[in-house]
């Protein structure tokens, strides 16, 4: 269970970050499902990369550094990847 908890936290934080970035961007959102999927992928990716670089504890421990790396890395990575994919895809164009 301890090895899966950081990944679940990264997925959730990434999904939240992706949806926040999708709402923030002017016409760059991909919809809720697209932002959630891109955010979850970016969240896990950046959080794992940070752990590989030695920022935060690796190995799925339950210490404070590992949890903060999972939450912050997941949220930021999810937001960044969702924003990049939304900008590249052109997002949902709104005409008003």
N, CA, C and O atoms as a CHARMM CRD file, in Angstrom:
* protein
*
  384
    1    1 UNK  N      0.82000  -1.19400   0.00000 PROA 1      0.00000
    2    1 UNK  CA     0.00000   0.00000   0.00000 PROA 1      0.00000
    3    1 UNK  C      0.86300   1.25700   0.00000 PROA 1      0.00000
    4    1 UNK  O      0.51200   2.26600  -0.61300 PROA 1      0.00000
    5    2 UNK  N      1.99400   1.18400   0.69400 PROA 2      0.00000
    6    2 UNK  CA     2.85600   2.36500   0.76900 PROA 2      0.00000
    7    2 UNK  C      3.47700   2.71800  -0.57400 PROA 2      0.00000
    8    2 UNK  O      3.81800   3.87800  -0.80200 PROA 2      0.00000
    9    3 UNK  N      3.62900   1.76400  -1.45200 PROA 3      0.00000
   10    3 UNK  CA     4.22000   2.07700  -2.75400 PROA 3      0.00000
   11    3 UNK  C      3.20200   2.70000  -3.70000 PROA 3      0.00000
   12    3 UNK  O      3.58500   3.43700  -4.60800 PROA 3      0.00000
   13    4 UNK  N      1.92000   2.42300  -3.51200 PROA 4      0.00000
   14    4 UNK  CA     0.88700   2.95500  -4.39900 PROA 4      0.00000
   15    4 UNK  C      0.35400   4.30600  -3.95400 PROA 4      0.00000
   16    4 UNK  O     -0.14200   5.07000  -4.78200 PROA 4      0.00000
   17    5 UNK  N      0.44300   4.61700  -2.67200 PROA 5      0.00000
   18    5 UNK  CA    -0.12300   5.86500  -2.16900 PROA 5      0.00000
   19    5 UNK  C      0.49600   7.11000  -2.80600 PROA 5      0.00000
   20    5 UNK  O     -0.25500   8.01100  -3.18000 PROA 5      0.00000
   21    6 UNK  N      1.81800   7.21500  -2.95100 PROA 6      0.00000
   22    6 UNK  CA     2.36500   8.39700  -3.62600 PROA 6      0.00000
   23    6 UNK  C      1.89400   8.53100  -5.07300 PROA 6      0.00000
   24    6 UNK  O      1.68200   9.64700  -5.54700 PROA 6      0.00000
   25    7 UNK  N      1.73000   7.42400  -5.77500 PROA 7      0.00000
   26    7 UNK  CA     1.26300   7.49000  -7.15800 PROA 7      0.00000
   27    7 UNK  C     -0.18300   7.95500  -7.22000 PROA 7      0.00000
   28    7 UNK  O     -0.54500   8.73200  -8.10400 PROA 7      0.00000
   29    8 UNK  N     -1.01500   7.48800  -6.29300 PROA 8      0.00000
   30    8 UNK  CA    -2.40400   7.93700  -6.24200 PROA 8      0.00000
   31    8 UNK  C     -2.46500   9.42600  -5.92500 PROA 8      0.00000
   32    8 UNK  O     -3.26200  10.15700  -6.51400 PROA 8      0.00000
   33    9 UNK  N     -1.62600   9.87600  -4.99700 PROA 9      0.00000
   34    9 UNK  CA    -1.57800  11.30400  -4.66100 PROA 9      0.00000
   35    9 UNK  C     -1.13500  12.11600  -5.87200 PROA 9      0.00000
   36    9 UNK  O     -1.68900  13.18400  -6.13100 PROA 9      0.00000
   37   10 UNK  N     -0.15200  11.63300  -6.61400 PROA 10     0.00000
   38   10 UNK  CA     0.32900  12.33100  -7.80800 PROA 10     0.00000
   39   10 UNK  C     -0.74900  12.39100  -8.88600 PROA 10     0.00000
   40   10 UNK  O     -0.90000  13.41500  -9.55300 PROA 10     0.00000
   41   11 UNK  N     -1.49600  11.30800  -9.06100 PROA 11     0.00000
   42   11 UNK  CA    -2.58500  11.30100 -10.03600 PROA 11     0.00000
   43   11 UNK  C     -3.66100  12.31800  -9.68300 PROA 11     0.00000
   44   11 UNK  O     -4.11700  13.06800 -10.54700 PROA 11     0.00000
   45   12 UNK  N     -4.06700  12.34600  -8.42300 PROA 12     0.00000
   46   12 UNK  CA    -5.11900  13.26100  -7.98700 PROA 12     0.00000
   47   12 UNK  C     -4.64100  14.70500  -8.06600 PROA 12     0.00000
   48   12 UNK  O     -5.36000  15.57200  -8.56300 PROA 12     0.00000
   49   13 UNK  N     -3.42800  14.96800  -7.57600 PROA 13     0.00000
   50   13 UNK  CA    -2.89200  16.33400  -7.62700 PROA 13     0.00000
   51   13 UNK  C     -2.70100  16.78300  -9.07000 PROA 13     0.00000
   52   13 UNK  O     -2.96100  17.94100  -9.39700 PROA 13     0.00000
   53   14 UNK  N     -2.25100  15.88300  -9.93200 PROA 14     0.00000
   54   14 UNK  CA    -2.08700  16.21800 -11.34200 PROA 14     0.00000
   55   14 UNK  C     -3.41400  16.51200 -12.01400 PROA 14     0.00000
   56   14 UNK  O     -3.51400  17.44300 -12.81300 PROA 14     0.00000
   57   15 UNK  N     -4.43300  15.72600 -11.69700 PROA 15     0.00000
   58   15 UNK  CA    -5.76000  15.95900 -12.27200 PROA 15     0.00000
   59   15 UNK  C     -6.31400  17.31200 -11.82000 PROA 15     0.00000
   60   15 UNK  O     -6.89800  18.04500 -12.61900 PROA 15     0.00000
   61   16 UNK  N     -6.13200  17.63600 -10.55500 PROA 16     0.00000
   62   16 UNK  CA    -6.57200  18.95100 -10.06600 PROA 16     0.00000
   63   16 UNK  C     -5.80400  20.08000 -10.73900 PROA 16     0.00000
   64   16 UNK  O     -6.39100  21.07900 -11.15600 PROA 16     0.00000
   65   17 UNK  N     -4.48800  19.91600 -10.84200 PROA 17     0.00000
   66   17 UNK  CA    -3.67200  20.92900 -11.51800 PROA 17     0.00000
   67   17 UNK  C     -4.03400  21.09100 -12.97700 PROA 17     0.00000
   68   17 UNK  O     -4.05200  22.20700 -13.49600 PROA 17     0.00000
   69   18 UNK  N     -4.32400  19.98200 -13.64700 PROA 18     0.00000
   70   18 UNK  CA    -4.71700  20.04100 -15.05200 PROA 18     0.00000
   71   18 UNK  C     -6.04500  20.75700 -15.24800 PROA 18     0.00000
   72   18 UNK  O     -6.20000  21.53400 -16.19000 PROA 18     0.00000
   73   19 UNK  N     -6.99900  20.50100 -14.36900 PROA 19     0.00000
   74   19 UNK  CA    -8.29300  21.17500 -14.47600 PROA 19     0.00000
   75   19 UNK  C     -8.19600  22.65300 -14.12900 PROA 19     0.00000
   76   19 UNK  O     -8.87200  23.47700 -14.74500 PROA 19     0.00000
   77   20 UNK  N     -7.37000  22.99900 -13.15700 PROA 20     0.00000
   78   20 UNK  CA    -7.16700  24.41500 -12.84100 PROA 20     0.00000
   79   20 UNK  C     -6.51400  25.14800 -14.00600 PROA 20     0.00000
   80   20 UNK  O     -6.89700  26.27300 -14.33000 PROA 20     0.00000
   81   21 UNK  N     -5.53100  24.51200 -14.63300 PROA 21     0.00000
   82   21 UNK  CA    -4.87000  25.14100 -15.78400 PROA 21     0.00000
   83   21 UNK  C     -5.83300  25.25700 -16.95700 PROA 21     0.00000
   84   21 UNK  O     -5.79000  26.24000 -17.69600 PROA 21     0.00000
   85   22 UNK  N     -6.69800  24.26800 -17.13700 PROA 22     0.00000
   86   22 UNK  CA    -7.66500  24.31700 -18.22600 PROA 22     0.00000
   87   22 UNK  C     -8.69300  25.42200 -18.04300 PROA 22     0.00000
   88   22 UNK  O     -9.13100  26.03400 -19.01700 PROA 22     0.00000
   89   23 UNK  N     -9.07200  25.67300 -16.82300 PROA 23     0.00000
   90   23 UNK  CA   -10.02800  26.75900 -16.54900 PROA 23     0.00000
   91   23 UNK  C     -9.37100  28.12200 -16.64400 PROA 23     0.00000
   92   23 UNK  O    -10.01500  29.10800 -17.00100 PROA 23     0.00000
   93   24 UNK  N     -8.10600  28.17100 -16.32800 PROA 24     0.00000
   94   24 UNK  CA    -7.36300  29.43200 -16.30100 PROA 24     0.00000
   95   24 UNK  C     -7.05500  29.95400 -17.70000 PROA 24     0.00000
   96   24 UNK  O     -7.10600  31.15900 -17.94700 PROA 24     0.00000
   97   25 UNK  N     -6.73800  29.04700 -18.60400 PROA 25     0.00000
   98   25 UNK  CA    -6.32600  29.44200 -19.95100 PROA 25     0.00000
   99   25 UNK  C     -7.50000  29.95500 -20.76200 PROA 25     0.00000
  100   25 UNK  O     -8.58500  29.37400 -20.72800 PROA 25     0.00000
  101   26 UNK  N     -7.29600  31.00500 -21.46500 PROA 26     0.00000
  102   26 UNK  CA    -8.33100  31.57700 -22.31100 PROA 26     0.00000
  103   26 UNK  C     -8.46100  30.75700 -23.58400 PROA 26     0.00000
  104   26 UNK  O     -7.65600  30.89700 -24.50400 PROA 26     0.00000
  105   27 UNK  N     -9.47000  29.90500 -23.63500 PROA 27     0.00000
  106   27 UNK  CA    -9.70200  29.10100 -24.82800 PROA 27     0.00000
  107   27 UNK  C     -8.69800  27.98800 -25.02900 PROA 27     0.00000
  108   27 UNK  O     -8.64700  27.39800 -26.10900 PROA 27     0.00000
  109   28 UNK  N     -7.88900  27.68000 -24.01100 PROA 28     0.00000
  110   28 UNK  CA    -6.86600  26.64800 -24.17100 PROA 28     0.00000
  111   28 UNK  C     -7.24800  25.35700 -23.47200 PROA 28     0.00000
  112   28 UNK  O     -6.43200  24.43900 -23.39500 PROA 28     0.00000
  113   29 UNK  N     -8.47200  25.26300 -22.95800 PROA 29     0.00000
  114   29 UNK  CA    -8.88800  24.06000 -22.26700 PROA 29     0.00000
  115   29 UNK  C     -9.27200  22.95700 -23.23700 PROA 29     0.00000
  116   29 UNK  O     -9.65700  23.22900 -24.37400 PROA 29     0.00000
  117   30 UNK  N     -9.16600  21.72000 -22.79500 PROA 30     0.00000
  118   30 UNK  CA    -9.51400  20.57200 -23.62300 PROA 30     0.00000
  119   30 UNK  C    -10.76600  19.89700 -23.10700 PROA 30     0.00000
  120   30 UNK  O    -11.06900  18.77300 -23.50700 PROA 30     0.00000
  121   31 UNK  N    -11.48600  20.54400 -22.24500 PROA 31     0.00000
  122   31 UNK  CA   -12.62700  19.91700 -21.60600 PROA 31     0.00000
  123   31 UNK  C    -12.18800  19.24100 -20.32100 PROA 31     0.00000
  124   31 UNK  O    -10.99500  19.04700 -20.08700 PROA 31     0.00000
  125   32 UNK  N    -13.14400  18.88800 -19.50000 PROA 32     0.00000
  126   32 UNK  CA   -12.81600  18.31100 -18.20400 PROA 32     0.00000
  127   32 UNK  C    -12.07100  16.98800 -18.32800 PROA 32     0.00000
  128   32 UNK  O    -11.07800  16.77000 -17.63400 PROA 32     0.00000
  129   33 UNK  N    -12.53100  16.11500 -19.19300 PROA 33     0.00000
  130   33 UNK  CA   -11.88400  14.81100 -19.32900 PROA 33     0.00000
  131   33 UNK  C    -10.45900  14.94500 -19.88000 PROA 33     0.00000
  132   33 UNK  O     -9.54300  14.28600 -19.38700 PROA 33     0.00000
  133   34 UNK  N    -10.27000  15.77500 -20.87400 PROA 34     0.00000
  134   34 UNK  CA    -8.94200  15.97100 -21.44400 PROA 34     0.00000
  135   34 UNK  C     -7.97400  16.59500 -20.45700 PROA 34     0.00000
  136   34 UNK  O     -6.82200  16.17500 -20.35500 PROA 34     0.00000
  137   35 UNK  N     -8.44800  17.60700 -19.72700 PROA 35     0.00000
  138   35 UNK  CA    -7.59200  18.24300 -18.72300 PROA 35     0.00000
  139   35 UNK  C     -7.24400  17.27500 -17.59900 PROA 35     0.00000
  140   35 UNK  O     -6.12200  17.28200 -17.09100 PROA 35     0.00000
  141   36 UNK  N     -8.21000  16.44000 -17.21300 PROA 36     0.00000
  142   36 UNK  CA    -7.96000  15.47800 -16.14500 PROA 36     0.00000
  143   36 UNK  C     -6.92800  14.44500 -16.57000 PROA 36     0.00000
  144   36 UNK  O     -6.01000  14.14200 -15.80800 PROA 36     0.00000
  145   37 UNK  N     -7.06500  13.90300 -17.77000 PROA 37     0.00000
  146   37 UNK  CA    -6.11400  12.88500 -18.24000 PROA 37     0.00000
  147   37 UNK  C     -4.71600  13.46000 -18.44600 PROA 37     0.00000
  148   37 UNK  O     -3.72400  12.85500 -18.04000 PROA 37     0.00000
  149   38 UNK  N     -4.64200  14.62500 -19.07700 PROA 38     0.00000
  150   38 UNK  CA    -3.33100  15.24800 -19.28900 PROA 38     0.00000
  151   38 UNK  C     -2.70400  15.64300 -17.95900 PROA 38     0.00000
  152   38 UNK  O     -1.49900  15.49000 -17.76200 PROA 38     0.00000
  153   39 UNK  N     -3.52200  16.14800 -17.05500 PROA 39     0.00000
  154   39 UNK  CA    -3.01700  16.53700 -15.74200 PROA 39     0.00000
  155   39 UNK  C     -2.50600  15.35600 -14.94300 PROA 39     0.00000
  156   39 UNK  O     -1.46100  15.44300 -14.29900 PROA 39     0.00000
  157   40 UNK  N     -3.23800  14.25100 -14.98100 PROA 40     0.00000
  158   40 UNK  CA    -2.80400  13.06500 -14.24600 PROA 40     0.00000
  159   40 UNK  C     -1.47900  12.53500 -14.78900 PROA 40     0.00000
  160   40 UNK  O     -0.59700  12.15500 -14.01900 PROA 40     0.00000
  161   41 UNK  N     -1.34400  12.51100 -16.10400 PROA 41     0.00000
  162   41 UNK  CA    -0.08900  12.04000 -16.71200 PROA 41     0.00000
  163   41 UNK  C      1.06500  12.97400 -16.37300 PROA 41     0.00000
  164   41 UNK  O      2.15600  12.51800 -16.03000 PROA 41     0.00000
  165   42 UNK  N      0.82900  14.26800 -16.46600 PROA 42     0.00000
  166   42 UNK  CA     1.87800  15.23100 -16.12900 PROA 42     0.00000
  167   42 UNK  C      2.23000  15.21200 -14.66300 PROA 42     0.00000
  168   42 UNK  O      3.38900  15.39200 -14.29100 PROA 42     0.00000
  169   43 UNK  N      1.22700  14.99300 -13.82700 PROA 43     0.00000
  170   43 UNK  CA     1.47000  14.93700 -12.38800 PROA 43     0.00000
  171   43 UNK  C      2.36800  13.78900 -11.99200 PROA 43     0.00000
  172   43 UNK  O      3.31500  13.96700 -11.22700 PROA 43     0.00000
  173   44 UNK  N      2.07600  12.61800 -12.50700 PROA 44     0.00000
  174   44 UNK  CA     2.91300  11.45900 -12.18900 PROA 44     0.00000
  175   44 UNK  C      4.30700  11.64300 -12.79000 PROA 44     0.00000
  176   44 UNK  O      5.31100  11.32300 -12.15400 PROA 44     0.00000
  177   45 UNK  N      4.36000  12.15800 -14.00900 PROA 45     0.00000
  178   45 UNK  CA     5.65800  12.33200 -14.67300 PROA 45     0.00000
  179   45 UNK  C      6.59500  13.27100 -13.94600 PROA 45     0.00000
  180   45 UNK  O      7.75300  12.93200 -13.70100 PROA 45     0.00000
  181   46 UNK  N      6.09700  14.46300 -13.59400 PROA 46     0.00000
  182   46 UNK  CA     6.98100  15.42500 -12.93300 PROA 46     0.00000
  183   46 UNK  C      7.32700  14.99300 -11.51700 PROA 46     0.00000
  184   46 UNK  O      8.46900  15.16400 -11.09100 PROA 46     0.00000
  185   47 UNK  N      6.38300  14.44300 -10.78400 PROA 47     0.00000
  186   47 UNK  CA     6.67900  14.00700  -9.42800 PROA 47     0.00000
  187   47 UNK  C      7.71400  12.88400  -9.42500 PROA 47     0.00000
  188   47 UNK  O      8.59800  12.85900  -8.56900 PROA 47     0.00000
  189   48 UNK  N      7.60900  11.95800 -10.37400 PROA 48     0.00000
  190   48 UNK  CA     8.60500  10.89300 -10.46200 PROA 48     0.00000
  191   48 UNK  C      9.97200  11.44200 -10.87100 PROA 48     0.00000
  192   48 UNK  O     11.00400  10.99600 -10.36900 PROA 48     0.00000
  193   49 UNK  N      9.97000  12.40600 -11.78000 PROA 49     0.00000
  194   49 UNK  CA    11.22400  13.02800 -12.20000 PROA 49     0.00000
  195   49 UNK  C     11.89600  13.74300 -11.02700 PROA 49     0.00000
  196   49 UNK  O     13.11200  13.65200 -10.85800 PROA 49     0.00000
  197   50 UNK  N     11.11200  14.45100 -10.22300 PROA 50     0.00000
  198   50 UNK  CA    11.67400  15.12700  -9.05700 PROA 50     0.00000
  199   50 UNK  C     12.27400  14.13900  -8.07600 PROA 50     0.00000
  200   50 UNK  O     13.32300  14.40100  -7.48800 PROA 50     0.00000
  201   51 UNK  N     11.61300  13.00400  -7.89700 PROA 51     0.00000
  202   51 UNK  CA    12.16000  11.99100  -6.99800 PROA 51     0.00000
  203   51 UNK  C     13.43800  11.37700  -7.56300 PROA 51     0.00000
  204   51 UNK  O     14.35700  11.06200  -6.80700 PROA 51     0.00000
  205   52 UNK  N     13.50600  11.20500  -8.87100 PROA 52     0.00000
  206   52 UNK  CA    14.73400  10.68000  -9.48100 PROA 52     0.00000
  207   52 UNK  C     15.89600  11.65500  -9.34600 PROA 52     0.00000
  208   52 UNK  O     17.05300  11.24900  -9.23500 PROA 52     0.00000
  209   53 UNK  N     15.57200  12.95500  -9.35800 PROA 53     0.00000
  210   53 UNK  CA    16.61200  13.97200  -9.21200 PROA 53     0.00000
  211   53 UNK  C     17.03300  14.17200  -7.75600 PROA 53     0.00000
  212   53 UNK  O     17.94700  14.94500  -7.47000 PROA 53     0.00000
  213   54 UNK  N     16.36700  13.47500  -6.84500 PROA 54     0.00000
  214   54 UNK  CA    16.73800  13.55700  -5.44700 PROA 54     0.00000
  215   54 UNK  C     15.98200  14.60300  -4.66100 PROA 54     0.00000
  216   54 UNK  O     16.31100  14.85200  -3.50100 PROA 54     0.00000
  217   55 UNK  N     14.98800  15.21900  -5.25100 PROA 55     0.00000
  218   55 UNK  CA    14.16400  16.19500  -4.54000 PROA 55     0.00000
  219   55 UNK  C     12.96800  15.46700  -3.95500 PROA 55     0.00000
  220   55 UNK  O     12.00400  15.18200  -4.66500 PROA 55     0.00000
  221   56 UNK  N     13.02100  15.17100  -2.68600 PROA 56     0.00000
  222   56 UNK  CA    11.99100  14.35800  -2.05300 PROA 56     0.00000
  223   56 UNK  C     12.50500  12.94500  -1.91100 PROA 56     0.00000
  224   56 UNK  O     13.42600  12.52600  -2.61300 PROA 56     0.00000
  225   57 UNK  N     11.90800  12.23100  -1.01300 PROA 57     0.00000
  226   57 UNK  CA    12.36000  10.86900  -0.74900 PROA 57     0.00000
  227   57 UNK  C     11.79100   9.91600  -1.78400 PROA 57     0.00000
  228   57 UNK  O     10.60400   9.98000  -2.10300 PROA 57     0.00000
  229   58 UNK  N     12.60300   9.06000  -2.29200 PROA 58     0.00000
  230   58 UNK  CA    12.14000   8.04600  -3.22500 PROA 58     0.00000
  231   58 UNK  C     11.74200   6.78400  -2.49300 PROA 58     0.00000
  232   58 UNK  O     11.89600   6.69300  -1.27500 PROA 58     0.00000
  233   59 UNK  N     11.24500   5.83500  -3.20600 PROA 59     0.00000
  234   59 UNK  CA    10.92000   4.55200  -2.60100 PROA 59     0.00000
  235   59 UNK  C      9.53700   4.47000  -2.01100 PROA 59     0.00000
  236   59 UNK  O      9.20500   3.46600  -1.38000 PROA 59     0.00000
  237   60 UNK  N      8.72200   5.47700  -2.18900 PROA 60     0.00000
  238   60 UNK  CA     7.35200   5.40400  -1.71700 PROA 60     0.00000
  239   60 UNK  C      7.20200   5.52900  -0.21600 PROA 60     0.00000
  240   60 UNK  O      6.22900   5.02000   0.34200 PROA 60     0.00000
  241   61 UNK  N      8.12600   6.18300   0.45300 PROA 61     0.00000
  242   61 UNK  CA     8.01400   6.36400   1.88900 PROA 61     0.00000
  243   61 UNK  C      6.88400   7.30600   2.24900 PROA 61     0.00000
  244   61 UNK  O      6.37200   8.03100   1.39600 PROA 61     0.00000
  245   62 UNK  N      6.50200   7.29400   3.50400 PROA 62     0.00000
  246   62 UNK  CA     5.40900   8.13800   3.96200 PROA 62     0.00000
  247   62 UNK  C      5.91200   9.33800   4.75900 PROA 62     0.00000
  248   62 UNK  O      5.19400   9.84400   5.62100 PROA 62     0.00000
  249   63 UNK  N      7.11400   9.79700   4.49300 PROA 63     0.00000
  250   63 UNK  CA     7.63000  10.95100   5.20500 PROA 63     0.00000
  251   63 UNK  C      7.13200  12.24600   4.56400 PROA 63     0.00000
  252   63 UNK  O      6.53800  12.22800   3.48500 PROA 63     0.00000
  253   64 UNK  N      7.37600  13.35000   5.22800 PROA 64     0.00000
  254   64 UNK  CA     6.86000  14.64000   4.78200 PROA 64     0.00000
  255   64 UNK  C      7.43200  15.06600   3.43200 PROA 64     0.00000
  256   64 UNK  O      6.70400  15.60700   2.60100 PROA 64     0.00000
  257   65 UNK  N      8.71300  14.83300   3.20300 PROA 65     0.00000
  258   65 UNK  CA     9.32900  15.23400   1.93400 PROA 65     0.00000
  259   65 UNK  C      8.72000  14.47600   0.76100 PROA 65     0.00000
  260   65 UNK  O      8.50500  15.05800  -0.30200 PROA 65     0.00000
  261   66 UNK  N      8.44300  13.20700   0.93400 PROA 66     0.00000
  262   66 UNK  CA     7.84500  12.41100  -0.13000 PROA 66     0.00000
  263   66 UNK  C      6.42400  12.86700  -0.42800 PROA 66     0.00000
  264   66 UNK  O      6.03600  12.95500  -1.59300 PROA 66     0.00000
  265   67 UNK  N      5.64800  13.15600   0.60200 PROA 67     0.00000
  266   67 UNK  CA     4.27800  13.62700   0.39600 PROA 67     0.00000
  267   67 UNK  C      4.24700  14.98800  -0.27800 PROA 67     0.00000
  268   67 UNK  O      3.43800  15.21400  -1.17800 PROA 67     0.00000
  269   68 UNK  N      5.12300  15.90400   0.14900 PROA 68     0.00000
  270   68 UNK  CA     5.16200  17.22800  -0.47400 PROA 68     0.00000
  271   68 UNK  C      5.60800  17.14800  -1.92800 PROA 68     0.00000
  272   68 UNK  O      5.08100  17.86000  -2.78200 PROA 68     0.00000
  273   69 UNK  N      6.57700  16.28100  -2.20900 PROA 69     0.00000
  274   69 UNK  CA     7.01600  16.10100  -3.58800 PROA 69     0.00000
  275   69 UNK  C      5.88300  15.56000  -4.44300 PROA 69     0.00000
  276   69 UNK  O      5.70100  15.99200  -5.58100 PROA 69     0.00000
  277   70 UNK  N      5.12500  14.62400  -3.90700 PROA 70     0.00000
  278   70 UNK  CA     4.00600  14.05000  -4.65200 PROA 70     0.00000
  279   70 UNK  C      2.91700  15.08100  -4.90300 PROA 70     0.00000
  280   70 UNK  O      2.39100  15.16400  -6.01300 PROA 70     0.00000
  281   71 UNK  N      2.57400  15.86100  -3.89800 PROA 71     0.00000
  282   71 UNK  CA     1.49000  16.83600  -4.03000 PROA 71     0.00000
  283   71 UNK  C      1.90000  18.00800  -4.92000 PROA 71     0.00000
  284   71 UNK  O      1.20500  18.33600  -5.88200 PROA 71     0.00000
  285   72 UNK  N      3.02000  18.63100  -4.59900 PROA 72     0.00000
  286   72 UNK  CA     3.44400  19.80900  -5.36500 PROA 72     0.00000
  287   72 UNK  C      3.90000  19.44300  -6.77200 PROA 72     0.00000
  288   72 UNK  O      3.53100  20.10800  -7.74100 PROA 72     0.00000
  289   73 UNK  N      4.68800  18.40300  -6.88200 PROA 73     0.00000
  290   73 UNK  CA     5.14200  17.97600  -8.20800 PROA 73     0.00000
  291   73 UNK  C      3.98300  17.51400  -9.06900 PROA 73     0.00000
  292   73 UNK  O      3.94700  17.78800 -10.26800 PROA 73     0.00000
  293   74 UNK  N      3.03900  16.81800  -8.46600 PROA 74     0.00000
  294   74 UNK  CA     1.87000  16.36800  -9.20600 PROA 74     0.00000
  295   74 UNK  C      1.01400  17.52400  -9.68100 PROA 74     0.00000
  296   74 UNK  O      0.60500  17.54900 -10.84200 PROA 74     0.00000
  297   75 UNK  N      0.73700  18.47500  -8.81500 PROA 75     0.00000
  298   75 UNK  CA    -0.09500  19.61600  -9.20200 PROA 75     0.00000
  299   75 UNK  C      0.54700  20.48900 -10.26000 PROA 75     0.00000
  300   75 UNK  O     -0.10200  20.88200 -11.22900 PROA 75     0.00000
  301   76 UNK  N      1.81200  20.79000 -10.07700 PROA 76     0.00000
  302   76 UNK  CA     2.51600  21.63800 -11.04500 PROA 76     0.00000
  303   76 UNK  C      2.68700  20.90900 -12.37800 PROA 76     0.00000
  304   76 UNK  O      2.43800  21.48000 -13.43900 PROA 76     0.00000
  305   77 UNK  N      3.11100  19.65600 -12.31800 PROA 77     0.00000
  306   77 UNK  CA     3.29800  18.88500 -13.55100 PROA 77     0.00000
  307   77 UNK  C      2.00000  18.71200 -14.31600 PROA 77     0.00000
  308   77 UNK  O      1.98300  18.79400 -15.54400 PROA 77     0.00000
  309   78 UNK  N      0.91500  18.47500 -13.59600 PROA 78     0.00000
  310   78 UNK  CA    -0.37700  18.33500 -14.24600 PROA 78     0.00000
  311   78 UNK  C     -0.83900  19.61700 -14.90900 PROA 78     0.00000
  312   78 UNK  O     -1.35900  19.59600 -16.02500 PROA 78     0.00000
  313   79 UNK  N     -0.64800  20.73100 -14.22100 PROA 79     0.00000
  314   79 UNK  CA    -1.03900  22.01700 -14.79600 PROA 79     0.00000
  315   79 UNK  C     -0.22000  22.38600 -16.01000 PROA 79     0.00000
  316   79 UNK  O     -0.75700  22.87900 -17.00200 PROA 79     0.00000
  317   80 UNK  N      1.07300  22.15100 -15.93700 PROA 80     0.00000
  318   80 UNK  CA     1.95400  22.50500 -17.05100 PROA 80     0.00000
  319   80 UNK  C      1.66200  21.64600 -18.28000 PROA 80     0.00000
  320   80 UNK  O      1.55700  22.16600 -19.39100 PROA 80     0.00000
  321   81 UNK  N      1.53200  20.32300 -18.08200 PROA 81     0.00000
  322   81 UNK  CA     1.27600  19.46100 -19.23700 PROA 81     0.00000
  323   81 UNK  C     -0.09200  19.73800 -19.85400 PROA 81     0.00000
  324   81 UNK  O     -0.22300  19.74600 -21.07800 PROA 81     0.00000
  325   82 UNK  N     -1.10100  19.96200 -19.03700 PROA 82     0.00000
  326   82 UNK  CA    -2.43400  20.26900 -19.57000 PROA 82     0.00000
  327   82 UNK  C     -2.41300  21.59000 -20.33900 PROA 82     0.00000
  328   82 UNK  O     -3.05500  21.70500 -21.38300 PROA 82     0.00000
  329   83 UNK  N     -1.68600  22.58200 -19.83800 PROA 83     0.00000
  330   83 UNK  CA    -1.59700  23.86300 -20.53500 PROA 83     0.00000
  331   83 UNK  C     -0.85300  23.73000 -21.85800 PROA 83     0.00000
  332   83 UNK  O     -1.24900  24.33400 -22.85500 PROA 83     0.00000
  333   84 UNK  N      0.22200  22.94600 -21.87400 PROA 84     0.00000
  334   84 UNK  CA     0.98700  22.75700 -23.10600 PROA 84     0.00000
  335   84 UNK  C      0.15700  22.01900 -24.15100 PROA 84     0.00000
  336   84 UNK  O      0.10100  22.43400 -25.30900 PROA 84     0.00000
  337   85 UNK  N     -0.48500  20.93000 -23.74600 PROA 85     0.00000
  338   85 UNK  CA    -1.29200  20.16900 -24.70500 PROA 85     0.00000
  339   85 UNK  C     -2.48000  20.99600 -25.18100 PROA 85     0.00000
  340   85 UNK  O     -2.82600  20.96100 -26.36200 PROA 85     0.00000
  341   86 UNK  N     -3.11100  21.74300 -24.26700 PROA 86     0.00000
  342   86 UNK  CA    -4.22300  22.59400 -24.65600 PROA 86     0.00000
  343   86 UNK  C     -3.80700  23.66800 -25.65000 PROA 86     0.00000
  344   86 UNK  O     -4.54100  23.97200 -26.59000 PROA 86     0.00000
  345   87 UNK  N     -2.63600  24.23600 -25.43900 PROA 87     0.00000
  346   87 UNK  CA    -2.15500  25.27700 -26.37300 PROA 87     0.00000
  347   87 UNK  C     -1.79600  24.67100 -27.73200 PROA 87     0.00000
  348   87 UNK  O     -2.05800  25.27700 -28.77100 PROA 87     0.00000
  349   88 UNK  N     -1.19700  23.48100 -27.72500 PROA 88     0.00000
  350   88 UNK  CA    -0.83400  22.85000 -28.98500 PROA 88     0.00000
  351   88 UNK  C     -2.05600  22.39600 -29.77600 PROA 88     0.00000
  352   88 UNK  O     -2.05800  22.44500 -31.00600 PROA 88     0.00000
  353   89 UNK  N     -3.07800  21.96200 -29.07900 PROA 89     0.00000
  354   89 UNK  CA    -4.29800  21.50000 -29.75200 PROA 89     0.00000
  355   89 UNK  C     -5.21000  22.66400 -30.14400 PROA 89     0.00000
  356   89 UNK  O     -6.16600  22.47500 -30.89600 PROA 89     0.00000
  357   90 UNK  N     -4.93100  23.81800 -29.65900 PROA 90     0.00000
  358   90 UNK  CA    -5.76800  24.96300 -29.97200 PROA 90     0.00000
  359   90 UNK  C     -6.91700  25.13500 -29.00100 PROA 90     0.00000
  360   90 UNK  O     -7.59700  26.16100 -29.03900 PROA 90     0.00000
  361   91 UNK  N     -7.15500  24.17600 -28.14300 PROA 91     0.00000
  362   91 UNK  CA    -8.18500  24.29100 -27.13000 PROA 91     0.00000
  363   91 UNK  C     -9.57100  24.39700 -27.73700 PROA 91     0.00000
  364   91 UNK  O     -9.75900  24.24900 -28.94400 PROA 91     0.00000
  365   92 UNK  N    -10.51200  24.65100 -26.88800 PROA 92     0.00000
  366   92 UNK  CA   -11.89300  24.82800 -27.36300 PROA 92     0.00000
  367   92 UNK  C    -12.08800  26.30600 -27.66000 PROA 92     0.00000
  368   92 UNK  O    -12.11700  27.13200 -26.74800 PROA 92     0.00000
  369   93 UNK  N    -12.21800  26.62300 -28.89400 PROA 93     0.00000
  370   93 UNK  CA   -12.35400  28.01600 -29.31900 PROA 93     0.00000
  371   93 UNK  C    -13.73700  28.55800 -28.95900 PROA 93     0.00000
  372   93 UNK  O    -14.75700  27.99000 -29.35100 PROA 93     0.00000
  373   94 UNK  N    -13.76100  29.64000 -28.22500 PROA 94     0.00000
  374   94 UNK  CA   -15.02500  30.25200 -27.84900 PROA 94     0.00000
  375   94 UNK  C    -15.22900  31.51000 -28.66700 PROA 94     0.00000
  376   94 UNK  O    -14.33800  32.35600 -28.75600 PROA 94     0.00000
  377   95 UNK  N    -16.37000  31.62900 -29.24600 PROA 95     0.00000
  378   95 UNK  CA   -16.69500  32.84700 -29.98200 PROA 95     0.00000
  379   95 UNK  C    -17.79500  33.56800 -29.23400 PROA 95     0.00000
  380   95 UNK  O    -18.84900  32.99900 -28.94900 PROA 95     0.00000
  381   96 UNK  N    -17.54400  34.80400 -28.92600 PROA 96     0.00000
  382   96 UNK  CA   -18.55500  35.55500 -28.17400 PROA 96     0.00000
  383   96 UNK  C    -18.78000  36.89800 -28.80800 PROA 96     0.00000
  384   96 UNK  O    -19.59600  37.68100 -28.32300 PROA 96     0.00000
